[in-house]
Amino acid sequence: MIDELLTDRQREVVWLYFFEGLNQRRIAEKLGITQQSVSEHLYGKVRDGRAVGGAIRKLRSACAERGIRWG
């Protein structure tokens, strides 16, 4: 399921953040991207007034569709 929902980069950021316990700054350094990019991979961004992207949003939605309680 996660392989279908998230991009390779989103999976990598999620792994480093939640399972390796790295903060956004450390992830950015490790991956050679900005901290803002890390945040967008995790939480998405607002485009034309609506939230788009973001691994956490995608995972919450997938859990809700399957009746899995989040949090």
Distance bins in CASP14 RR format, pairs under 12 A and 6 or more apart:
PFRMAT RR
TARGET T0000
AUTHOR 0000-0000-0000
RMODE 2
METHOD distances of the structure
MODEL  1
1 11 0 0 0 0 0 1 0 0 0 0 0
1 58 0 0 0 0 0 1 0 0 0 0 0
1 59 0 0 0 0 1 0 0 0 0 0 0
1 61 0 0 0 0 0 1 0 0 0 0 0
1 62 1 0 0 1 0 0 0 0 0 0 0
1 63 0 0 0 0 1 0 0 0 0 0 0
1 65 0 0 0 0 0 1 0 0 0 0 0
1 66 0 0 0 0 1 0 0 0 0 0 0
1 68 0 0 0 0 0 1 0 0 0 0 0
2 8 0 0 0 0 0 1 0 0 0 0 0
2 10 0 0 0 0 1 0 0 0 0 0 0
2 11 1 0 0 1 0 0 0 0 0 0 0
2 12 0 0 0 0 0 1 0 0 0 0 0
2 14 0 0 0 0 1 0 0 0 0 0 0
2 15 0 0 0 0 1 0 0 0 0 0 0
2 18 0 0 0 0 0 1 0 0 0 0 0
2 55 0 0 0 0 1 0 0 0 0 0 0
2 58 0 0 0 0 1 0 0 0 0 0 0
2 59 1 0 0 1 0 0 0 0 0 0 0
2 62 0 0 0 0 1 0 0 0 0 0 0
2 63 0 0 0 0 0 1 0 0 0 0 0
3 10 0 0 0 0 0 1 0 0 0 0 0
3 11 1 0 0 1 0 0 0 0 0 0 0
3 62 0 0 0 0 0 1 0 0 0 0 0
4 10 0 0 0 0 0 1 0 0 0 0 0
4 11 0 0 0 0 0 1 0 0 0 0 0
4 58 0 0 0 0 1 0 0 0 0 0 0
4 59 0 0 0 0 0 1 0 0 0 0 0
4 62 0 0 0 0 1 0 0 0 0 0 0
5 11 0 0 0 0 1 0 0 0 0 0 0
5 14 0 0 0 0 0 1 0 0 0 0 0
5 53 0 0 0 0 0 1 0 0 0 0 0
5 54 0 0 0 0 0 1 0 0 0 0 0
5 55 1 0 0 1 0 0 0 0 0 0 0
5 56 0 0 0 0 0 1 0 0 0 0 0
5 57 0 0 0 0 0 1 0 0 0 0 0
5 58 1 0 1 0 0 0 0 0 0 0 0
5 59 1 0 0 1 0 0 0 0 0 0 0
5 60 0 0 0 0 0 1 0 0 0 0 0
5 61 0 0 0 0 1 0 0 0 0 0 0
5 62 1 0 1 0 0 0 0 0 0 0 0
5 63 0 0 0 0 0 1 0 0 0 0 0
5 65 0 0 0 0 0 1 0 0 0 0 0
5 66 0 0 0 0 0 1 0 0 0 0 0
6 12 0 0 0 0 1 0 0 0 0 0 0
6 13 0 0 0 0 1 0 0 0 0 0 0
6 14 1 0 0 1 0 0 0 0 0 0 0
6 15 0 0 0 0 0 1 0 0 0 0 0
6 41 0 0 0 0 1 0 0 0 0 0 0
6 42 0 0 0 0 0 1 0 0 0 0 0
6 44 0 0 0 0 0 1 0 0 0 0 0
6 53 0 0 0 0 1 0 0 0 0 0 0
6 54 0 0 0 0 1 0 0 0 0 0 0
6 55 1 0 1 0 0 0 0 0 0 0 0
6 56 0 0 0 0 0 1 0 0 0 0 0
6 57 0 0 0 0 0 1 0 0 0 0 0
6 58 1 0 0 1 0 0 0 0 0 0 0
6 59 1 0 0 1 0 0 0 0 0 0 0
6 61 0 0 0 0 0 1 0 0 0 0 0
6 62 0 0 0 0 1 0 0 0 0 0 0
7 13 0 0 0 0 1 0 0 0 0 0 0
7 14 0 0 0 0 0 1 0 0 0 0 0
7 40 0 0 0 0 0 1 0 0 0 0 0
7 41 1 0 0 1 0 0 0 0 0 0 0
7 44 0 0 0 0 0 1 0 0 0 0 0
7 53 0 0 0 0 1 0 0 0 0 0 0
7 54 0 0 0 0 1 0 0 0 0 0 0
7 55 0 0 0 0 1 0 0 0 0 0 0
7 58 0 0 0 0 1 0 0 0 0 0 0
8 14 0 0 0 0 0 1 0 0 0 0 0
8 15 0 0 0 0 0 1 0 0 0 0 0
8 31 0 0 0 0 0 1 0 0 0 0 0
8 41 0 0 0 0 0 1 0 0 0 0 0
8 55 0 0 0 0 0 1 0 0 0 0 0
9 15 0 0 0 0 0 1 0 0 0 0 0
9 16 0 0 0 0 0 1 0 0 0 0 0
9 27 0 0 0 0 0 1 0 0 0 0 0
9 28 0 0 0 0 0 1 0 0 0 0 0
9 31 1 0 0 1 0 0 0 0 0 0 0
9 32 0 0 0 0 0 1 0 0 0 0 0
9 33 0 0 0 0 1 0 0 0 0 0 0
9 37 0 0 0 0 1 0 0 0 0 0 0
9 38 0 0 0 0 1 0 0 0 0 0 0
9 40 0 0 0 0 0 1 0 0 0 0 0
9 41 1 0 1 0 0 0 0 0 0 0 0
9 42 0 0 0 0 0 1 0 0 0 0 0
9 53 0 0 0 0 0 1 0 0 0 0 0
9 54 0 0 0 0 0 1 0 0 0 0 0
9 55 0 0 0 0 1 0 0 0 0 0 0
10 16 0 0 0 0 0 1 0 0 0 0 0
10 17 0 0 0 0 0 1 0 0 0 0 0
10 18 0 0 0 0 0 1 0 0 0 0 0
10 27 0 0 0 0 0 1 0 0 0 0 0
10 31 0 0 0 0 0 1 0 0 0 0 0
10 37 0 0 0 0 0 1 0 0 0 0 0
10 38 0 0 0 0 0 1 0 0 0 0 0
10 39 0 0 0 0 0 1 0 0 0 0 0
10 40 0 0 0 0 1 0 0 0 0 0 0
10 41 1 0 1 0 0 0 0 0 0 0 0
10 42 1 0 0 1 0 0 0 0 0 0 0
10 43 0 0 0 0 0 1 0 0 0 0 0
10 44 0 0 0 0 1 0 0 0 0 0 0
10 53 0 0 0 0 1 0 0 0 0 0 0
10 54 1 0 0 1 0 0 0 0 0 0 0
10 55 1 0 1 0 0 0 0 0 0 0 0
10 56 0 0 0 0 1 0 0 0 0 0 0
10 57 0 0 0 0 0 1 0 0 0 0 0
10 58 1 0 0 1 0 0 0 0 0 0 0
10 59 0 0 0 0 1 0 0 0 0 0 0
11 17 0 0 0 0 0 1 0 0 0 0 0
11 18 0 0 0 0 0 1 0 0 0 0 0
11 19 0 0 0 0 0 1 0 0 0 0 0
11 41 0 0 0 0 1 0 0 0 0 0 0
11 42 0 0 0 0 0 1 0 0 0 0 0
11 54 0 0 0 0 0 1 0 0 0 0 0
11 55 1 0 0 1 0 0 0 0 0 0 0
11 58 0 0 0 0 0 1 0 0 0 0 0
11 59 0 0 0 0 0 1 0 0 0 0 0
12 18 0 0 0 0 0 1 0 0 0 0 0
12 19 0 0 0 0 0 1 0 0 0 0 0
12 20 0 0 0 0 0 1 0 0 0 0 0
12 22 0 0 0 0 0 1 0 0 0 0 0
12 27 0 0 0 0 1 0 0 0 0 0 0
12 28 0 0 0 0 0 1 0 0 0 0 0
12 30 0 0 0 0 1 0 0 0 0 0 0
12 31 1 0 0 1 0 0 0 0 0 0 0
12 32 0 0 0 0 0 1 0 0 0 0 0
12 33 0 0 0 0 0 1 0 0 0 0 0
12 37 0 0 0 0 0 1 0 0 0 0 0
12 38 0 0 0 0 0 1 0 0 0 0 0
12 41 0 0 0 0 1 0 0 0 0 0 0
12 42 0 0 0 0 0 1 0 0 0 0 0
12 55 0 0 0 0 1 0 0 0 0 0 0
13 19 0 0 0 0 0 1 0 0 0 0 0
13 20 0 0 0 0 0 1 0 0 0 0 0
13 21 0 0 0 0 0 1 0 0 0 0 0
13 22 0 0 0 0 1 0 0 0 0 0 0
13 23 0 0 0 0 0 1 0 0 0 0 0
13 24 0 0 0 0 1 0 0 0 0 0 0
13 26 0 0 0 0 0 1 0 0 0 0 0
13 27 1 0 1 0 0 0 0 0 0 0 0
13 28 0 0 0 0 1 0 0 0 0 0 0
13 30 0 0 0 0 1 0 0 0 0 0 0
13 31 1 0 0 1 0 0 0 0 0 0 0
13 32 0 0 0 0 0 1 0 0 0 0 0
13 33 0 0 0 0 1 0 0 0 0 0 0
13 35 0 0 0 0 0 1 0 0 0 0 0
13 37 0 0 0 0 1 0 0 0 0 0 0
13 38 1 0 1 0 0 0 0 0 0 0 0
13 39 0 0 0 0 1 0 0 0 0 0 0
13 40 0 0 0 0 1 0 0 0 0 0 0
13 41 1 0 1 0 0 0 0 0 0 0 0
13 42 1 0 0 1 0 0 0 0 0 0 0
13 43 0 0 0 0 0 1 0 0 0 0 0
13 44 0 0 0 0 0 1 0 0 0 0 0
13 54 0 0 0 0 1 0 0 0 0 0 0
13 55 1 0 0 1 0 0 0 0 0 0 0
13 56 0 0 0 0 0 1 0 0 0 0 0
14 20 0 0 0 0 0 1 0 0 0 0 0
14 21 0 0 0 0 0 1 0 0 0 0 0
14 22 0 0 0 0 0 1 0 0 0 0 0
14 24 0 0 0 0 0 1 0 0 0 0 0
14 27 0 0 0 0 1 0 0 0 0 0 0
14 38 0 0 0 0 0 1 0 0 0 0 0
14 41 1 0 0 1 0 0 0 0 0 0 0
14 42 1 0 0 1 0 0 0 0 0 0 0
14 43 0 0 0 0 0 1 0 0 0 0 0
14 54 0 0 0 0 1 0 0 0 0 0 0
14 55 1 0 1 0 0 0 0 0 0 0 0
14 56 1 0 0 1 0 0 0 0 0 0 0
14 57 0 0 0 0 0 1 0 0 0 0 0
14 58 0 0 0 0 1 0 0 0 0 0 0
14 59 1 0 0 1 0 0 0 0 0 0 0
15 21 0 0 0 0 1 0 0 0 0 0 0
15 22 0 0 0 0 1 0 0 0 0 0 0
15 27 0 0 0 0 1 0 0 0 0 0 0
15 30 0 0 0 0 0 1 0 0 0 0 0
15 31 0 0 0 0 0 1 0 0 0 0 0
15 41 0 0 0 0 0 1 0 0 0 0 0
15 42 0 0 0 0 0 1 0 0 0 0 0
15 55 0 0 0 0 0 1 0 0 0 0 0
16 22 1 0 1 0 0 0 0 0 0 0 0
16 23 0 0 0 0 1 0 0 0 0 0 0
16 24 0 0 0 0 1 0 0 0 0 0 0
16 25 0 0 0 0 0 1 0 0 0 0 0
16 26 1 0 0 1 0 0 0 0 0 0 0
16 27 1 0 1 0 0 0 0 0 0 0 0
16 28 0 0 0 0 0 1 0 0 0 0 0
16 29 0 0 0 0 0 1 0 0 0 0 0
16 30 1 0 0 1 0 0 0 0 0 0 0
16 31 1 0 0 1 0 0 0 0 0 0 0
16 33 0 0 0 0 0 1 0 0 0 0 0
16 38 0 0 0 0 1 0 0 0 0 0 0
16 41 0 0 0 0 0 1 0 0 0 0 0
16 42 0 0 0 0 0 1 0 0 0 0 0
16 55 0 0 0 0 0 1 0 0 0 0 0
17 23 1 0 0 1 0 0 0 0 0 0 0
17 24 1 0 0 1 0 0 0 0 0 0 0
17 25 0 0 0 0 0 1 0 0 0 0 0
17 26 0 0 0 0 1 0 0 0 0 0 0
17 27 1 0 0 1 0 0 0 0 0 0 0
17 28 0 0 0 0 0 1 0 0 0 0 0
17 30 0 0 0 0 0 1 0 0 0 0 0
17 31 0 0 0 0 0 1 0 0 0 0 0
17 35 0 0 0 0 0 1 0 0 0 0 0
17 38 1 0 0 1 0 0 0 0 0 0 0
17 39 0 0 0 0 0 1 0 0 0 0 0
17 41 0 0 0 0 1 0 0 0 0 0 0
17 42 1 0 0 1 0 0 0 0 0 0 0
17 43 0 0 0 0 0 1 0 0 0 0 0
17 54 0 0 0 0 0 1 0 0 0 0 0
17 55 0 0 0 0 1 0 0 0 0 0 0
17 56 0 0 0 0 1 0 0 0 0 0 0
18 27 0 0 0 0 0 1 0 0 0 0 0
18 42 0 0 0 0 1 0 0 0 0 0 0
18 55 0 0 0 0 1 0 0 0 0 0 0
18 56 0 0 0 0 1 0 0 0 0 0 0
18 59 0 0 0 0 0 1 0 0 0 0 0
19 27 0 0 0 0 0 1 0 0 0 0 0
20 26 0 0 0 0 1 0 0 0 0 0 0
20 27 0 0 0 0 1 0 0 0 0 0 0
20 30 0 0 0 0 1 0 0 0 0 0 0
21 27 0 0 0 0 1 0 0 0 0 0 0
21 30 0 0 0 0 0 1 0 0 0 0 0
22 28 0 0 0 0 1 0 0 0 0 0 0
22 29 0 0 0 0 1 0 0 0 0 0 0
22 30 1 0 0 1 0 0 0 0 0 0 0
22 31 0 0 0 0 1 0 0 0 0 0 0
22 35 0 0 0 0 0 1 0 0 0 0 0
22 38 0 0 0 0 1 0 0 0 0 0 0
22 42 0 0 0 0 0 1 0 0 0 0 0
23 29 0 0 0 0 1 0 0 0 0 0 0
23 30 0 0 0 0 0 1 0 0 0 0 0
23 35 0 0 0 0 1 0 0 0 0 0 0
23 38 0 0 0 0 1 0 0 0 0 0 0
23 39 0 0 0 0 0 1 0 0 0 0 0
23 42 0 0 0 0 0 1 0 0 0 0 0
24 30 0 0 0 0 0 1 0 0 0 0 0
24 31 0 0 0 0 0 1 0 0 0 0 0
24 33 0 0 0 0 0 1 0 0 0 0 0
24 34 0 0 0 0 1 0 0 0 0 0 0
24 35 1 0 1 0 0 0 0 0 0 0 0
24 36 0 0 0 0 1 0 0 0 0 0 0
24 37 0 0 0 0 1 0 0 0 0 0 0
24 38 1 0 1 0 0 0 0 0 0 0 0
24 39 1 0 1 0 0 0 0 0 0 0 0
24 40 0 0 0 0 0 1 0 0 0 0 0
24 41 0 0 0 0 1 0 0 0 0 0 0
24 42 1 0 0 1 0 0 0 0 0 0 0
24 43 0 0 0 0 1 0 0 0 0 0 0
25 31 0 0 0 0 0 1 0 0 0 0 0
25 32 0 0 0 0 0 1 0 0 0 0 0
25 33 0 0 0 0 0 1 0 0 0 0 0
25 34 0 0 0 0 1 0 0 0 0 0 0
25 35 1 0 1 0 0 0 0 0 0 0 0
25 36 0 0 0 0 0 1 0 0 0 0 0
25 37 0 0 0 0 0 1 0 0 0 0 0
25 38 0 0 0 0 1 0 0 0 0 0 0
25 39 0 0 0 0 0 1 0 0 0 0 0
26 32 0 0 0 0 0 1 0 0 0 0 0
26 33 0 0 0 0 0 1 0 0 0 0 0
26 35 0 0 0 0 1 0 0 0 0 0 0
26 38 0 0 0 0 1 0 0 0 0 0 0
27 33 0 0 0 0 1 0 0 0 0 0 0
27 34 0 0 0 0 0 1 0 0 0 0 0
27 35 1 0 0 1 0 0 0 0 0 0 0
27 36 0 0 0 0 0 1 0 0 0 0 0
27 37 0 0 0 0 1 0 0 0 0 0 0
27 38 1 0 1 0 0 0 0 0 0 0 0
27 39 0 0 0 0 1 0 0 0 0 0 0
27 40 0 0 0 0 0 1 0 0 0 0 0
27 41 0 0 0 0 1 0 0 0 0 0 0
27 42 0 0 0 0 1 0 0 0 0 0 0
28 34 1 0 1 0 0 0 0 0 0 0 0
28 35 1 0 1 0 0 0 0 0 0 0 0
28 36 0 0 0 0 1 0 0 0 0 0 0
28 37 1 0 0 1 0 0 0 0 0 0 0
28 38 1 0 1 0 0 0 0 0 0 0 0
28 39 0 0 0 0 1 0 0 0 0 0 0
28 40 0 0 0 0 0 1 0 0 0 0 0
28 41 0 0 0 0 0 1 0 0 0 0 0
28 42 0 0 0 0 0 1 0 0 0 0 0
29 35 0 0 0 0 1 0 0 0 0 0 0
29 37 0 0 0 0 0 1 0 0 0 0 0
29 38 0 0 0 0 1 0 0 0 0 0 0
30 38 0 0 0 0 1 0 0 0 0 0 0
31 37 0 0 0 0 1 0 0 0 0 0 0
31 38 1 0 0 1 0 0 0 0 0 0 0
31 41 0 0 0 0 1 0 0 0 0 0 0
32 38 0 0 0 0 1 0 0 0 0 0 0
33 39 0 0 0 0 0 1 0 0 0 0 0
33 40 0 0 0 0 1 0 0 0 0 0 0
33 41 0 0 0 0 1 0 0 0 0 0 0
34 40 0 0 0 0 1 0 0 0 0 0 0
34 41 0 0 0 0 0 1 0 0 0 0 0
35 41 0 0 0 0 0 1 0 0 0 0 0
35 42 0 0 0 0 0 1 0 0 0 0 0
36 42 0 0 0 0 0 1 0 0 0 0 0
36 43 0 0 0 0 0 1 0 0 0 0 0
36 44 0 0 0 0 0 1 0 0 0 0 0
36 45 0 0 0 0 1 0 0 0 0 0 0
37 43 0 0 0 0 0 1 0 0 0 0 0
37 44 0 0 0 0 0 1 0 0 0 0 0
37 45 0 0 0 0 0 1 0 0 0 0 0
37 54 0 0 0 0 0 1 0 0 0 0 0
38 44 0 0 0 0 0 1 0 0 0 0 0
38 45 0 0 0 0 0 1 0 0 0 0 0
38 54 0 0 0 0 0 1 0 0 0 0 0
38 55 0 0 0 0 0 1 0 0 0 0 0
39 45 0 0 0 0 1 0 0 0 0 0 0
39 53 0 0 0 0 0 1 0 0 0 0 0
39 54 0 0 0 0 1 0 0 0 0 0 0
39 55 0 0 0 0 0 1 0 0 0 0 0
39 56 0 0 0 0 0 1 0 0 0 0 0
40 46 0 0 0 0 0 1 0 0 0 0 0
40 47 0 0 0 0 0 1 0 0 0 0 0
40 51 0 0 0 0 0 1 0 0 0 0 0
40 52 0 0 0 0 1 0 0 0 0 0 0
40 53 1 0 0 1 0 0 0 0 0 0 0
40 54 1 0 0 1 0 0 0 0 0 0 0
40 55 0 0 0 0 1 0 0 0 0 0 0
40 56 0 0 0 0 0 1 0 0 0 0 0
40 57 0 0 0 0 0 1 0 0 0 0 0
41 53 0 0 0 0 1 0 0 0 0 0 0
41 54 1 0 0 1 0 0 0 0 0 0 0
41 55 1 0 0 1 0 0 0 0 0 0 0
41 56 0 0 0 0 1 0 0 0 0 0 0
41 57 0 0 0 0 0 1 0 0 0 0 0
41 58 0 0 0 0 0 1 0 0 0 0 0
42 53 0 0 0 0 1 0 0 0 0 0 0
42 54 1 0 0 1 0 0 0 0 0 0 0
42 55 1 0 1 0 0 0 0 0 0 0 0
42 56 1 0 1 0 0 0 0 0 0 0 0
42 57 0 0 0 0 1 0 0 0 0 0 0
42 58 0 0 0 0 0 1 0 0 0 0 0
42 59 0 0 0 0 0 1 0 0 0 0 0
42 60 0 0 0 0 0 1 0 0 0 0 0
43 51 0 0 0 0 1 0 0 0 0 0 0
43 52 0 0 0 0 0 1 0 0 0 0 0
43 53 0 0 0 0 1 0 0 0 0 0 0
43 54 1 0 1 0 0 0 0 0 0 0 0
43 55 0 0 0 0 1 0 0 0 0 0 0
43 56 1 0 1 0 0 0 0 0 0 0 0
43 57 1 0 0 1 0 0 0 0 0 0 0
43 58 0 0 0 0 0 1 0 0 0 0 0
43 59 0 0 0 0 0 1 0 0 0 0 0
43 60 0 0 0 0 0 1 0 0 0 0 0
44 50 0 0 0 0 0 1 0 0 0 0 0
44 51 1 0 0 1 0 0 0 0 0 0 0
44 52 1 0 0 1 0 0 0 0 0 0 0
44 53 1 0 1 0 0 0 0 0 0 0 0
44 54 1 1 0 0 0 0 0 0 0 0 0
44 55 0 0 0 0 1 0 0 0 0 0 0
44 56 0 0 0 0 1 0 0 0 0 0 0
44 57 1 0 0 1 0 0 0 0 0 0 0
44 58 0 0 0 0 1 0 0 0 0 0 0
44 59 0 0 0 0 0 1 0 0 0 0 0
44 60 0 0 0 0 0 1 0 0 0 0 0
45 51 1 0 0 1 0 0 0 0 0 0 0
45 52 1 0 0 1 0 0 0 0 0 0 0
45 53 1 0 0 1 0 0 0 0 0 0 0
45 54 1 0 0 1 0 0 0 0 0 0 0
45 57 0 0 0 0 0 1 0 0 0 0 0
46 52 1 0 0 1 0 0 0 0 0 0 0
46 53 0 0 0 0 0 1 0 0 0 0 0
46 54 0 0 0 0 0 1 0 0 0 0 0
46 57 0 0 0 0 0 1 0 0 0 0 0
47 53 0 0 0 0 1 0 0 0 0 0 0
47 54 0 0 0 0 0 1 0 0 0 0 0
50 57 0 0 0 0 0 1 0 0 0 0 0
51 57 1 0 0 1 0 0 0 0 0 0 0
51 58 0 0 0 0 0 1 0 0 0 0 0
51 60 0 0 0 0 0 1 0 0 0 0 0
51 61 0 0 0 0 0 1 0 0 0 0 0
52 58 0 0 0 0 0 1 0 0 0 0 0
53 59 0 0 0 0 0 1 0 0 0 0 0
53 60 0 0 0 0 0 1 0 0 0 0 0
53 61 0 0 0 0 0 1 0 0 0 0 0
54 60 0 0 0 0 1 0 0 0 0 0 0
54 61 0 0 0 0 0 1 0 0 0 0 0
55 61 0 0 0 0 0 1 0 0 0 0 0
55 62 0 0 0 0 0 1 0 0 0 0 0
56 62 0 0 0 0 0 1 0 0 0 0 0
56 63 0 0 0 0 0 1 0 0 0 0 0
56 70 0 0 0 0 1 0 0 0 0 0 0
56 71 0 0 0 0 0 1 0 0 0 0 0
57 63 0 0 0 0 0 1 0 0 0 0 0
57 64 0 0 0 0 0 1 0 0 0 0 0
57 70 0 0 0 0 0 1 0 0 0 0 0
58 64 0 0 0 0 0 1 0 0 0 0 0
58 65 0 0 0 0 0 1 0 0 0 0 0
58 70 0 0 0 0 0 1 0 0 0 0 0
59 65 0 0 0 0 0 1 0 0 0 0 0
59 66 0 0 0 0 0 1 0 0 0 0 0
59 68 0 0 0 0 1 0 0 0 0 0 0
59 70 1 0 0 1 0 0 0 0 0 0 0
59 71 0 0 0 0 0 1 0 0 0 0 0
60 66 0 0 0 0 0 1 0 0 0 0 0
60 67 0 0 0 0 0 1 0 0 0 0 0
60 68 0 0 0 0 1 0 0 0 0 0 0
60 69 0 0 0 0 0 1 0 0 0 0 0
60 70 1 0 1 0 0 0 0 0 0 0 0
60 71 0 0 0 0 1 0 0 0 0 0 0
61 67 0 0 0 0 0 1 0 0 0 0 0
61 68 0 0 0 0 0 1 0 0 0 0 0
61 70 0 0 0 0 1 0 0 0 0 0 0
62 68 0 0 0 0 1 0 0 0 0 0 0
62 70 0 0 0 0 1 0 0 0 0 0 0
63 69 1 0 0 1 0 0 0 0 0 0 0
63 70 1 0 1 0 0 0 0 0 0 0 0
63 71 0 0 0 0 1 0 0 0 0 0 0
64 70 1 0 0 1 0 0 0 0 0 0 0
64 71 0 0 0 0 0 1 0 0 0 0 0
END
